[in-house]
């Protein structure tokens, strides 16, 4: 389809000043993301794509989707995997500061009494 300029380009503007050009757009409403990755990561992505019979793009989109779904925190993904495998040992929650304050109040003065008892024992 030719545009008014007589070429095969589609130009669109998302209203935020982000004009994009697409050549023969089969992915018309999709955005392109260009990023720099090191050679090792690129090779790993290509290897995984070949092993799974998929495109590198689909592998990257899946990884980004999963990262965003888990807040981008790898630790949360590992935690969830461990929980599903029944290998997660969780620490108890933080102690209630009100309970701590109540314990301190209930034992106020006990330190002096204990010190007196120890002093009496030492004199014997």
Secondary structure, DSSP 8 states (H G I E B T S, - for coil): ---TTSSSEEEEE-SSS-EEEEES-SSTT---------HHHHHHHHHHHHHHT--HHHHHHHHHHHHHHTTT-HHHHHHHHHHHTT----------HHHHHHHHHHTTTHHHHHHHHHHHHHH-
